Amino acid sequence: MPAIAARAAVLNAFHAPLNIESLTVEPPRADEVRVRLVATGICHTDLVMAAGALRAAPPVVLGHEGAGVIEDVGAEVTTHQVGDHVVLSFAHCGNCTACRAGAPAYCREFVARNFSCARPDGSCAISADHPVRGHFFGQSSFASYTVCPYNSAVLVPKDLPLELLAPLGCGVQTGAGAVINVFKAQPGATIAIFGAGAVGLSAIMAARAVGATVIIAVDRNPRRLELAMELGATHSVPVTDQDSLERLRDLAPGGVHFSLDTTGAAEVINAAIAVLASRGTCGLVSGGPGVAATVPVNALFVGGQTIRGIMEGDSVPSTFIPQLIDLYRQGQFPFDRLIKYFTLSEVNVAMAESARGEVLKPVIRF
């Protein structure tokens, strides 16, 4: 198999615009597939990494919500074929204790495989006339072609557009998975979602799909709260003053069964813990260096409450992404309403609009 020319949005320096450049993508190794990207979502993590949080030094190709068509398969790959449609999700080793237990999001090598911007052996499948790194989240999908591990390429139906399915690889499955996989929310559940971005709105749609009866959306942005109500929230609480926590308590006098913080802000995490009912669970899907919440130890053990970190929605992408697609087909998970499309040349516009909160889920179409 020959190398292939590709176009990619390259981050050459932190805090700088991405440049559209020509790259070369090598053939897949024995346990890899080479994919022609049709689309890729832009996730908040891409913005954070471009702003300097990435462990690897630029130049680097970001992107980790790719969707496309397999054009080449490695010699040892038997589960995927040329022509298969795939959504690309996070990389994992498949062999550690967590992976073998069906929890690949907690792979022992998760950080190295997803954030080092290289294969485990330090090599890279992309090259240019200057050094450039790839394999961000195992894929670096801000490119028209990519090479990724076969076990992070999720087979999806061919009758749905790949540009629709791309966001399922990370942000959407994170929010929905928190409700379905971690909380295992049942009909009649009460839940408060803090932050009505793509992750929070995905959690709201999932809560409605499983039959939660009280679904409270909390956000500063009135337009997002409006959309949250359209997508399944039963109540909305604008974060405008100190009364917000009291409003939450008025809506759920005994507290909520579940709360989910998608903001990573310490004061919001504190509020998400404070509104829990006895034996309630608070899920955390975001955070950053130095973020420290106040844990009310007495209340936790007296009330039997749980604070739970959640990575990638506790998902096994190969089974959970098809589950979300089924919910979409049934009209119970309209995640398409989050999407706004851009071209590759508009990648910087898309990232800026996302950073300003003007678009929920930007998707680049190649």
C-alpha positions as CSV (number, residue, x, y, z in Angstrom):
1,M,0.0,0.0,0.0
2,P,1.5,3.4,-0.9
3,A,1.6,6.5,1.2
4,I,-1.3,9.0,0.5
5,A,-1.3,12.8,0.3
6,A,-3.6,14.5,2.7
7,R,-4.7,18.0,3.7
8,A,-4.7,18.8,7.4
9,A,-5.2,21.7,9.8
10,V,-1.9,21.9,11.7
11,L,-1.3,23.6,15.0
12,N,2.2,25.1,14.7
13,A,2.2,27.0,17.9
14,F,-0.1,27.2,21.0
15,H,-2.6,30.1,21.0
16,A,-2.1,30.4,17.2
17,P,-4.5,29.8,14.3
18,L,-4.3,26.4,12.6
19,N,-2.7,26.3,9.1
20,I,-4.0,24.2,6.3
21,E,-1.0,22.1,5.0
22,S,-0.2,19.1,2.9
23,L,0.9,16.0,4.6
24,T,1.8,12.4,3.7
25,V,0.0,9.5,5.5
26,E,1.7,6.2,5.5
27,P,0.0,2.8,5.1
28,P,-1.5,1.1,8.2
29,R,0.5,-1.2,10.3
30,A,-0.7,-4.8,11.0
31,D,-3.2,-3.7,13.7
32,E,-4.3,-0.4,12.1
33,V,-6.7,0.9,9.5
34,R,-6.3,3.9,7.2
35,V,-9.4,6.0,6.9
36,R,-10.5,8.7,4.5
37,L,-12.2,11.2,6.7
38,V,-15.5,12.6,5.6
39,A,-16.0,14.7,8.7
40,T,-14.8,15.5,12.2
41,G,-16.3,17.1,15.2
42,I,-14.5,19.8,17.1
43,C,-14.6,19.1,20.9
44,H,-13.8,21.4,23.8
45,T,-10.8,19.3,24.4
46,D,-9.4,20.4,21.0
47,L,-9.7,24.0,22.1
48,V,-8.0,23.4,25.5
49,M,-5.1,21.5,23.8
50,A,-4.6,24.3,21.2
51,A,-4.4,26.8,24.1
52,G,-1.4,25.0,25.6
53,A,-2.6,22.1,27.6
54,L,-1.2,19.5,25.2
55,R,1.6,17.3,26.5
56,A,3.3,17.2,23.1
57,A,5.0,20.2,21.5
58,P,3.6,21.5,18.1
59,P,3.5,21.2,15.2
60,V,0.6,18.7,15.7
61,V,-2.6,17.7,14.1
62,L,-5.5,17.7,16.6
63,G,-9.1,16.3,16.2
64,H,-10.6,13.3,17.8
65,E,-14.2,12.9,16.6
66,G,-13.5,11.6,13.1
67,A,-15.8,9.7,10.8
68,G,-15.0,8.2,7.4
69,V,-14.5,5.3,5.2
70,I,-11.8,2.6,5.6
71,E,-9.5,2.5,2.5
72,D,-6.8,0.2,3.8
73,V,-6.6,-2.4,6.6
74,G,-3.5,-3.9,8.3
75,A,-2.5,-7.5,7.8
76,E,-3.8,-8.7,11.2
77,V,-7.2,-6.9,11.1
78,T,-10.1,-9.3,10.5
79,T,-13.0,-7.3,12.0
80,H,-12.9,-4.4,9.5
81,Q,-12.9,-4.2,5.7
82,V,-12.2,-1.7,3.0
83,G,-15.3,0.3,2.4
84,D,-16.6,0.1,6.0
85,H,-18.0,3.3,7.5
86,V,-16.5,4.1,10.9
87,V,-16.7,6.6,13.7
88,L,-13.3,7.1,15.4
89,S,-13.2,7.2,19.2
90,F,-10.5,7.2,21.8
91,A,-7.4,4.9,21.7
92,H,-6.9,2.1,24.3
93,C,-4.5,-0.8,24.5
94,G,-7.2,-3.6,24.7
95,N,-5.0,-5.7,27.0
96,C,-4.7,-4.1,30.4
97,T,-7.0,-5.0,33.4
98,A,-9.4,-2.2,32.7
99,C,-9.7,-3.0,29.0
100,R,-10.2,-6.6,29.6
101,A,-12.9,-5.7,32.2
102,G,-14.9,-3.8,29.5
103,A,-13.8,-0.4,30.7
104,P,-11.5,0.9,27.9
105,A,-12.0,4.5,29.0
106,Y,-9.8,3.7,32.0
107,C,-7.1,2.0,30.1
108,R,-3.8,2.0,31.9
109,E,-2.2,3.6,28.9
110,F,-5.1,6.1,28.2
111,V,-3.0,9.2,28.7
112,A,0.0,8.0,26.7
113,R,-2.1,6.7,23.8
114,N,-4.4,9.7,23.5
115,F,-2.2,12.7,24.4
116,S,1.4,11.9,23.5
117,C,0.6,12.5,19.8
118,A,2.6,9.4,18.7
119,R,2.2,5.7,18.5
120,P,3.2,3.8,21.7
121,D,6.6,3.2,20.1
122,G,7.1,6.9,19.5
123,S,6.6,6.8,15.7
124,C,4.0,8.7,13.7
125,A,2.1,7.8,10.6
126,I,2.1,11.3,9.2
127,S,5.0,13.4,7.8
128,A,5.6,16.6,6.0
129,D,8.5,18.8,4.8
130,H,8.9,19.8,8.5
131,P,8.4,17.7,11.7
132,V,4.7,17.2,12.6
133,R,3.0,15.0,15.1
134,G,-0.3,13.0,14.8
135,H,-2.2,10.3,16.7
136,F,-4.0,12.7,19.0
137,F,-6.6,10.5,20.6
138,G,-5.1,7.8,18.3
139,Q,-6.5,9.6,15.2
140,S,-5.7,13.3,14.6
141,S,-8.8,13.7,12.6
142,F,-8.3,17.3,11.5
143,A,-7.0,15.7,8.3
144,S,-8.5,14.2,5.2
145,Y,-6.8,10.9,5.9
146,T,-5.7,9.2,9.1
147,V,-4.2,6.0,10.4
148,C,-5.6,4.7,13.7
149,P,-5.9,1.5,15.7
150,Y,-8.6,-0.8,14.4
151,N,-10.1,-1.2,17.9
152,S,-10.9,2.5,18.0
153,A,-12.7,2.5,14.7
154,V,-16.4,1.8,15.4
155,L,-18.4,0.2,12.6
156,V,-21.5,2.3,11.8
157,P,-24.4,1.9,9.3
158,K,-23.9,3.1,5.8
159,D,-27.4,4.6,5.4
160,L,-26.7,7.5,7.7
161,P,-24.4,10.4,6.7
162,L,-21.0,10.3,8.3
163,E,-21.0,14.0,8.9
164,L,-23.9,13.5,11.2
165,L,-22.3,10.6,13.1
166,A,-18.8,12.2,13.7
167,P,-19.6,13.9,17.1
168,L,-20.6,10.5,18.6
169,G,-16.9,9.7,19.1
170,C,-16.3,11.8,22.2
171,G,-18.4,14.6,23.5
172,V,-21.9,13.2,22.8
173,Q,-21.0,9.7,24.2
174,T,-19.5,11.4,27.2
175,G,-22.7,13.1,28.2
176,A,-25.1,10.4,27.2
177,G,-22.9,7.7,28.8
178,A,-22.8,9.5,32.1
179,V,-26.6,9.1,32.4
180,I,-27.0,5.7,30.7
181,N,-23.8,3.8,31.7
182,V,-22.8,5.4,35.0
183,F,-26.0,6.6,36.6
184,K,-28.0,3.9,35.0
185,A,-30.9,6.3,35.4
186,Q,-34.4,4.6,35.4
187,P,-37.9,6.0,34.7
188,G,-38.8,8.4,37.5
189,A,-35.2,9.6,38.2
190,T,-34.4,13.2,39.0
191,I,-31.3,14.7,37.6
192,A,-29.6,18.2,37.4
193,I,-27.2,18.9,34.5
194,F,-24.8,21.7,35.1
195,G,-23.7,23.2,31.8
196,A,-25.8,23.1,28.7
197,G,-23.0,22.7,26.1
198,A,-22.8,19.7,23.8
199,V,-21.9,17.3,26.6
200,G,-24.6,18.6,29.0
201,L,-27.3,18.6,26.3
202,S,-26.4,15.0,25.3
203,A,-26.9,14.1,29.0
204,I,-30.3,15.8,28.9
205,M,-31.4,13.9,25.8
206,A,-30.3,10.7,27.4
207,A,-32.2,11.5,30.6
208,R,-35.3,12.0,28.6
209,A,-34.7,8.8,26.6
210,V,-34.5,6.7,29.8
211,G,-37.6,8.3,31.3
212,A,-36.3,10.6,34.0
213,T,-39.2,12.7,35.3
214,V,-37.3,15.8,36.6
215,I,-34.5,17.0,34.3
216,I,-33.0,20.4,35.4
217,A,-30.7,22.3,33.1
218,V,-28.4,24.9,34.7
219,D,-26.5,27.4,32.6
220,R,-25.7,31.1,32.2
221,N,-26.7,31.2,28.5
222,P,-30.5,31.7,28.0
223,R,-30.4,30.4,24.4
224,R,-28.8,27.2,25.6
225,L,-31.4,26.8,28.3
226,E,-34.1,27.3,25.7
227,L,-32.7,24.5,23.6
228,A,-32.3,22.3,26.7
229,M,-36.1,22.6,27.3
230,E,-36.7,21.7,23.7
231,L,-34.5,18.6,24.0
232,G,-36.0,17.2,27.1
233,A,-35.3,19.3,30.2
234,T,-38.3,19.8,32.4
235,H,-36.9,22.8,34.2
236,S,-34.2,25.4,33.5
237,V,-32.2,27.4,36.1
238,P,-30.3,30.4,34.8
239,V,-27.1,31.1,36.7
240,T,-27.5,34.8,37.3
241,D,-27.2,35.3,41.1
242,Q,-26.8,33.6,44.5
243,D,-30.4,32.3,44.4
244,S,-29.7,29.7,41.8
245,L,-29.0,27.0,44.3
246,E,-32.2,27.8,46.2
247,R,-34.2,27.5,42.9
248,L,-32.7,24.1,42.4
249,R,-33.7,23.1,45.9
250,D,-37.2,24.4,45.3
251,L,-37.5,22.2,42.2
252,A,-36.2,19.1,44.0
253,P,-37.0,19.6,47.7
254,G,-35.4,16.3,48.7
255,G,-32.5,16.7,46.3
256,V,-31.9,15.0,43.0
257,H,-30.9,11.4,42.5
258,F,-28.2,12.4,40.1
259,S,-26.2,15.6,39.2
260,L,-23.7,16.0,36.4
261,D,-21.1,18.8,36.2
262,T,-19.8,19.5,32.7
263,T,-18.1,22.8,33.5
264,G,-15.1,21.8,35.6
265,A,-15.5,24.9,37.7
266,A,-15.0,24.4,41.4
267,E,-18.0,26.5,42.5
268,V,-20.3,24.6,40.1
269,I,-19.0,21.3,41.3
270,N,-19.8,22.3,44.8
271,A,-23.4,23.2,43.8
272,A,-23.8,19.9,42.0
273,I,-22.8,18.1,45.2
274,A,-25.0,20.3,47.4
275,V,-28.2,19.4,45.5
276,L,-27.9,15.6,45.9
277,A,-30.5,13.6,47.6
278,S,-29.7,10.9,50.1
279,R,-27.7,8.2,48.3
280,G,-27.4,10.5,45.3
281,T,-24.5,10.5,42.8
282,C,-22.6,13.4,41.4
283,G,-20.7,12.8,38.2
284,L,-17.7,14.9,37.0
285,V,-16.7,14.8,33.4
286,S,-14.4,17.9,33.3
287,G,-11.7,19.6,35.3
288,G,-8.3,21.1,35.0
289,P,-5.1,21.7,36.9
290,G,-5.7,23.3,40.2
291,V,-9.5,22.8,40.3
292,A,-10.4,21.7,43.8
293,A,-14.0,21.3,45.0
294,T,-15.1,21.4,48.6
295,V,-16.2,17.9,49.7
296,P,-18.7,17.9,52.5
297,V,-17.5,14.8,54.1
298,N,-20.1,14.5,56.9
299,A,-23.0,15.0,54.4
300,L,-21.4,12.4,52.1
301,F,-21.2,9.6,54.5
302,V,-24.4,10.4,56.5
303,G,-26.3,10.6,53.2
304,G,-24.5,7.8,51.5
305,Q,-23.7,10.0,48.6
306,T,-21.1,9.4,45.8
307,I,-18.9,11.6,43.8
308,R,-17.8,9.8,40.6
309,G,-15.3,10.8,38.0
310,I,-16.4,9.8,34.5
311,M,-14.2,9.4,31.5
312,E,-15.7,9.2,28.0
313,G,-19.1,8.2,29.5
314,D,-17.7,4.9,30.8
315,S,-18.4,3.8,27.2
316,V,-17.3,0.8,25.2
317,P,-17.6,2.7,21.9
318,S,-18.1,-0.3,19.7
319,T,-21.4,-1.1,21.4
320,F,-22.4,2.3,22.9
321,I,-22.2,4.4,19.7
322,P,-24.5,2.0,17.8
323,Q,-26.9,2.2,20.8
324,L,-27.0,6.0,20.5
325,I,-27.6,5.6,16.7
326,D,-30.6,3.4,17.5
327,L,-31.9,6.0,19.9
328,Y,-31.5,8.6,17.2
329,R,-33.4,6.5,14.6
330,Q,-36.2,6.2,17.2
331,G,-36.4,9.9,17.5
332,Q,-35.3,9.8,21.2
333,F,-31.8,11.3,20.8
334,P,-31.9,14.2,18.3
335,F,-28.2,15.1,18.6
336,D,-28.3,16.5,15.1
337,R,-29.7,19.7,16.6
338,L,-26.4,20.5,18.2
339,I,-24.4,20.5,14.9
340,K,-23.2,23.3,12.7
341,Y,-21.2,22.5,9.6
342,F,-17.9,24.1,8.4
343,T,-15.3,23.4,5.7
344,L,-11.7,22.6,6.5
345,S,-10.7,26.1,5.5
346,E,-13.1,27.5,8.1
347,V,-11.6,25.5,11.0
348,N,-10.4,28.6,12.8
349,V,-13.8,30.2,12.5
350,A,-15.4,27.0,13.8
351,M,-13.0,26.9,16.8
352,A,-13.5,30.6,17.6
353,E,-17.3,30.3,17.5
354,S,-17.1,27.2,19.7
355,A,-14.9,29.1,22.2
356,R,-17.4,32.0,22.3
357,G,-20.3,29.6,22.9
358,E,-22.0,30.6,19.6
359,V,-22.0,27.0,18.3
360,L,-22.6,23.8,20.3
361,K,-21.0,21.2,18.1
362,P,-18.9,22.4,15.1
363,V,-18.4,19.7,12.5
364,I,-15.8,20.0,9.7
365,R,-16.8,18.4,6.4
366,F,-14.0,17.4,4.1
